[in-house]
Amino acid sequence: MSYADNDERRWLAVEKRDRSRDDEFVYAVITTGVYCRPTCRARRPLRQHVRFFNDAGAAEDAGFRPCKRCQPDKSHPHAAQQAKIVQACRLLEASETPLTLEALADKVAISPGYFHRLFKAATGLTPRAWQQARRASKLRDALSGGQKVTRALYDAGYASGSVFYQQADAALGMTARQFRNGGEGVTVYFALGRCQLGEFLVAESERGVCAILLGDEPQALVAELTQSFPKARLTPGDAAFQQRVAQVVGWLERPQGEFALPLDLRGTAFQREVWQALRAIAPGTTVSYQELARRIGRPRASRAVAGACAANLLAVVVPCHRVVRQDGGLSGYRWGVARKRALLAREAQEE
């Protein structure tokens, strides 16, 4: 990428006040001698008066002084909050028993109400839901390894069998024994077709849409579904299902507002965190893997975030196409970089 192209991407980030680029560069205004963060709320300067620098030190070496409003020479105002969320996530992971909101907030020295809001904004989940998802993740791992259900539920942190059976079925999308046996006994309805993005496959379990796959060959899509649900009963859907498929296709062609159909999201606790954060990214905008990792309180987990994006089975509805490299370039996409480029271009036009 040329310097000119990179500067134009930076200017676009300034225009949008893109928070995901806030730690990547600063911009200076030659008419005022001040440099700012990309998200500075001050009135935007004219493009021809702006210069870009990789960091505050480079801007000051060039003779510019920091903006008093956005304070680009100091730690990011949200950094301390993010550090608290990271600390809380580590405490939750290390705890053998569930932590109450009050106990967790006390450990990170934040009031319970404020901590609850911060945690949900950063991870997309409440602390209680995060802990439930974490237990479900441990349960999945244990069952996938062939561990007996009774042992798996207690090792995962369920306090009793009754608590387990109240929560585990919703978390796994099936009974524990069915999950351990690769979806044995579960019926998954599916339909094939073609849309603007190419060939598609839509699949639905009794809990909701569980797969939206894109590709070039219908046979390959069926093989992908079979690999994801190796022992489930795969069967074509009825007329009512076909109507829901038409809704999915309509949304794929023009994704606006909230997706109306229920979803059956199956993944680890970490993957579900990432997918929840993905659904919060506005159409027409992108974030880097690093920024997405920060948003879920795992700033060093950018590679794991990329892995969660690759594991996503719900194309467009869980918009992993909106995640790009740190330099703004397009990286791999489960359904092809060409489709990713087309999706982003379409969203940019609609915005």
C-alpha positions in Angstrom: 0.0 0.0 0.0 1.4 3.4 -1.0 1.7 6.3 1.5 -1.0 8.2 -0.3 -3.4 5.3 -0.1 -2.6 4.8 3.6 -3.2 8.5 4.3 -6.5 8.4 2.5 -7.6 5.5 4.7 -6.5 7.5 7.8 -8.4 10.5 6.6 -11.5 8.3 6.2 -11.0 7.2 9.8 -10.9 10.8 10.9 -14.0 11.6 9.0 -15.9 8.7 10.7 -14.2 9.3 14.1 -13.4 5.6 13.9 -12.5 4.4 17.4 -10.8 1.2 16.1 -8.0 3.4 14.6 -7.5 5.5 17.7 -4.3 3.9 18.8 -2.8 3.6 15.3 -2.0 7.2 14.4 -2.5 10.9 15.1 -3.3 13.7 12.7 -1.9 17.2 12.8 -3.4 20.5 11.5 -0.7 22.7 10.0 -2.9 25.9 10.4 -3.2 25.5 14.2 0.0 23.6 15.1 -2.1 21.0 17.0 -2.3 17.2 16.7 -5.2 15.0 17.6 -6.6 11.5 17.9 -8.8 10.3 15.0 -11.8 10.4 17.3 -11.3 14.0 18.5 -14.6 15.8 18.8 -13.2 19.1 17.7 -14.3 20.6 14.4 -12.7 18.8 11.5 -10.0 20.7 9.5 -9.8 20.8 5.8 -8.1 17.8 4.3 -5.3 19.9 2.7 -4.3 21.2 6.1 -3.8 17.7 7.7 -0.7 15.7 8.1 -0.5 12.2 9.6 2.0 10.7 12.1 2.4 7.2 13.5 2.4 8.4 17.1 2.5 11.4 19.3 6.3 11.5 19.5 6.6 11.8 15.7 4.1 14.7 15.7 5.9 16.5 18.5 9.3 16.0 16.7 7.7 17.8 13.8 6.8 20.7 15.9 3.1 20.1 16.7 1.6 20.3 20.2 -1.1 18.0 21.7 -4.7 18.9 21.5 -6.1 19.8 25.0 -9.5 18.3 24.2 -8.6 14.8 23.2 -5.1 14.6 24.9 -3.4 12.4 22.3 -0.1 12.4 24.2 -1.7 10.6 27.2 -3.0 7.1 27.7 -6.2 6.4 25.9 -9.1 7.4 28.2 -10.6 4.0 27.9 -7.4 2.1 28.5 -7.9 1.9 32.3 -11.5 0.6 31.8 -10.4 -2.0 29.3 -7.7 -3.2 31.7 -10.4 -3.6 34.4 -12.4 -5.7 32.0 -9.4 -7.9 31.1 -8.7 -8.3 34.8 -12.4 -9.3 35.4 -12.3 -11.9 32.5 -9.2 -13.5 34.0 -10.8 -13.7 37.4 -13.9 -15.3 35.9 -11.7 -17.8 34.0 -9.7 -18.7 37.1 -12.7 -19.1 39.5 -13.9 -22.6 40.1 -17.3 -21.3 41.3 -19.5 -18.5 40.0 -18.8 -15.0 41.2 -21.5 -12.6 42.0 -21.6 -9.2 40.3 -20.8 -7.5 43.7 -17.8 -9.7 44.4 -16.4 -9.3 40.9 -16.9 -5.5 40.9 -15.2 -5.3 44.3 -12.2 -7.2 43.0 -11.7 -4.7 40.2 -12.6 -1.7 42.4 -15.5 -0.5 40.4 -19.1 0.0 41.6 -21.4 -2.9 40.6 -23.8 -0.9 38.4 -21.0 0.9 36.5 -19.0 -2.3 36.2 -22.0 -4.2 34.8 -22.5 -1.5 32.1 -18.7 -1.5 31.2 -18.5 -5.3 31.0 -21.5 -5.6 28.8 -20.4 -2.8 26.5 -16.9 -4.4 26.1 -17.9 -8.1 25.8 -21.5 -8.0 24.6 -22.5 -10.1 27.6 -23.4 -9.5 31.2 -20.9 -11.0 33.7 -23.5 -13.7 34.6 -24.0 -14.6 30.9 -20.2 -14.6 30.4 -19.8 -17.1 33.2 -22.6 -19.3 31.8 -21.0 -19.2 28.4 -17.7 -20.1 30.0 -19.2 -23.1 31.8 -20.8 -24.2 28.5 -17.4 -24.0 26.8 -15.8 -26.2 29.4 -18.8 -28.6 29.0 -18.4 -28.7 25.3 -14.7 -29.5 25.5 -15.3 -32.3 28.0 -18.1 -33.9 26.1 -16.2 -33.6 22.8 -13.4 -35.5 24.5 -15.8 -38.3 25.4 -16.1 -37.6 29.1 -19.2 -38.9 30.8 -22.0 -36.3 31.2 -22.1 -36.4 35.0 -18.4 -35.9 35.4 -18.4 -33.2 32.7 -21.1 -31.1 34.3 -19.4 -30.9 37.7 -15.9 -30.3 36.2 -17.5 -27.4 34.1 -18.7 -25.8 37.4 -22.4 -26.6 37.5 -23.4 -26.6 41.1 -25.9 -29.4 40.7 -27.6 -31.6 38.2 -30.8 -29.6 38.2 -28.9 -26.4 37.4 -27.1 -28.2 34.6 -30.2 -29.4 33.0 -31.8 -26.0 33.2 -29.0 -24.3 31.4 -27.0 -26.9 29.4 -29.6 -27.7 26.8 -29.9 -24.0 25.8 -26.1 -23.6 25.8 -25.4 -26.7 23.7 -28.4 -26.5 21.3 -29.1 -30.1 22.1 -28.9 -32.5 25.0 -25.5 -33.2 26.4 -25.5 -36.8 25.2 -26.5 -35.7 21.7 -23.7 -33.1 21.7 -21.1 -35.7 22.8 -22.3 -38.0 20.0 -21.9 -35.4 17.3 -25.5 -34.2 17.1 -26.9 -37.7 16.9 -30.7 -37.6 16.9 -30.9 -33.9 16.0 -32.7 -32.9 12.9 -31.2 -30.1 10.8 -33.3 -28.8 7.8 -31.5 -27.2 4.9 -32.1 -25.6 1.5 -29.9 -24.7 -1.4 -30.2 -21.8 -3.8 -28.4 -18.9 -5.5 -28.3 -15.2 -4.7 -26.2 -12.2 -5.6 -23.3 -13.7 -3.5 -23.3 -17.0 -5.3 -24.5 -20.4 -4.2 -25.9 -20.5 -0.7 -27.1 -23.1 1.9 -29.4 -22.2 4.8 -29.8 -24.7 7.7 -32.1 -24.6 10.7 -32.3 -26.6 13.9 -35.3 -26.6 16.2 -33.7 -23.6 17.9 -33.2 -21.4 14.9 -30.9 -20.7 11.9 -27.7 -22.6 12.6 -25.8 -22.1 9.3 -25.7 -19.7 6.3 -23.0 -20.9 4.0 -21.8 -19.3 0.7 -19.8 -20.9 -2.1 -19.5 -21.8 -5.7 -20.7 -25.5 -5.7 -23.8 -26.8 -3.9 -22.2 -30.1 -3.2 -19.4 -28.4 -1.3 -21.9 -26.5 0.8 -23.7 -29.8 1.7 -20.3 -31.3 2.6 -19.5 -28.3 4.8 -22.8 -28.7 6.6 -22.3 -32.4 7.1 -18.8 -31.8 8.6 -20.3 -29.3 11.1 -23.1 -31.7 12.1 -21.6 -35.1 11.5 -24.3 -37.3 13.1 -27.4 -35.1 12.7 -30.3 -36.0 10.4 -29.9 -33.6 7.5 -33.2 -33.2 5.6 -34.8 -30.7 3.1 -37.2 -28.4 4.8 -40.9 -28.0 4.3 -42.9 -25.1 2.8 -42.8 -23.1 6.0 -39.0 -23.5 6.2 -38.7 -22.4 2.6 -40.5 -19.1 3.6 -37.9 -18.5 6.3 -35.2 -19.3 3.8 -36.7 -16.6 1.5 -36.4 -14.2 4.5 -32.7 -15.1 4.9 -32.0 -14.5 1.3 -33.8 -11.2 1.3 -31.6 -10.1 4.2 -28.5 -11.4 2.5 -29.4 -9.3 -0.5 -30.1 -6.2 1.6 -29.1 -6.5 5.3 -30.9 -3.7 7.1 -31.9 -3.5 10.7 -32.0 -6.5 13.0 -32.1 -10.0 11.6 -35.6 -11.1 12.4 -35.2 -14.9 12.7 -33.9 -16.7 15.8 -30.3 -18.0 15.7 -28.8 -21.2 16.9 -25.2 -20.1 17.7 -23.0 -23.0 18.5 -19.5 -22.4 19.7 -17.2 -22.0 22.7 -17.6 -19.2 25.1 -14.8 -17.2 23.5 -16.3 -17.7 20.0 -19.7 -16.6 21.2 -18.1 -13.4 22.7 -16.4 -12.7 19.3 -19.6 -13.3 17.4 -21.6 -11.1 19.7 -19.0 -8.3 19.2 -19.1 -8.8 15.5 -22.9 -8.2 15.4 -22.3 -4.9 17.1 -20.2 -3.5 14.2 -22.3 -1.1 12.2 -22.7 -1.7 8.4 -20.3 0.3 6.3 -17.6 0.2 9.0 -14.7 -2.2 9.7 -12.5 -3.0 12.7 -9.1 -4.7 12.9 -8.7 -8.1 14.6 -6.7 -6.2 17.3 -9.5 -3.8 18.0 -12.1 -6.6 18.1 -9.8 -8.4 20.7 -9.7 -5.2 22.8 -13.5 -4.9 22.6 -14.0 -8.3 24.2 -11.4 -7.6 26.9 -8.7 -9.8 25.3 -6.2 -7.4 23.8 -3.6 -10.1 23.1 -6.0 -12.5 21.6 -6.1 -11.2 18.0 -5.1 -14.5 16.5 -7.8 -16.3 18.5 -10.3 -13.7 17.3 -9.3 -14.5 13.7 -9.9 -18.2 14.5 -13.3 -17.4 15.9 -14.2 -15.4 12.7 -13.1 -18.4 10.6 -15.3 -20.8 12.7 -18.4 -18.6 12.1 -21.1 -20.6 10.2 -23.5 -17.7 9.8 -22.3 -15.6 6.8 -23.3 -11.9 6.8 -25.7 -12.3 9.8 -22.6 -12.6 12.0 -20.6 -10.1 9.9 -17.0 -11.4 10.1 -16.4 -9.7 6.7 -16.2 -6.4 8.6 -12.9 -7.4 10.2 -9.7 -6.4 8.4 -6.0 -6.3 9.0 -4.4 -3.6 11.1 -3.3 -1.7 7.9 -6.9 -1.9 6.6 -6.1 -4.6 4.0 -8.4 -7.5 3.5 -7.4 -10.9 5.0 -8.8 -14.3 4.6 -12.6 -15.0 4.6 -14.2 -18.3 5.0 -16.2 -17.8 1.9 -13.5 -16.1 -0.2 -11.8 -12.7 -0.2 -13.7 -11.7 -3.4 -17.0 -12.0 -1.5 -15.6 -10.1 1.4 -14.6 -7.2 -0.9 -18.0 -7.3 -2.6 -19.9 -7.2 0.7 -17.8 -4.2 2.1 -18.2 -2.3 -1.2 -21.9 -2.8 -1.2 -22.2 -1.7 2.4 -20.1 1.4 1.7 -22.4 2.4 -1.2 -25.5 1.9 0.9 -24.1 4.1 3.7 
